[in-house]
């Protein structure tokens, strides 16, 4: 027997399984199309969420801070995964891996400090601006009275 014939023999279960999966998926789609109900009421196309009636547009504008927090979470979460992977393989990577992860953590800290100084982490109201506005308002009241 040739090598290609032996490999072809072991491939038939995978091909049979793939054909059965494809046949099952197509069969379910066809059955649901022919046996499914058809609704033409106006309420069919309306949005329905947890029994709460629709009160307005779903297109709400979110402040950019929510997206920034999400991006920071993803970035720092992935970095944590890299550090855990390094910790698991600590003995295999040796001192070169240790130096690499120290450089990696140094870059993380530098980026975090840069983001902090740029104000990317300031999500709440600025207390200094609030206090300045408060004192200006008090001074205006004193001048007017």
PyMOL commands that set and color helices and strands:
alter all, ss='L'
color gray80, all
select helices_A, chain A and resi 3-9+12-35+42-45+64-88+90-118+127-144
alter helices_A, ss='H'
color red, helices_A
deselect
rebuild
show_as cartoon
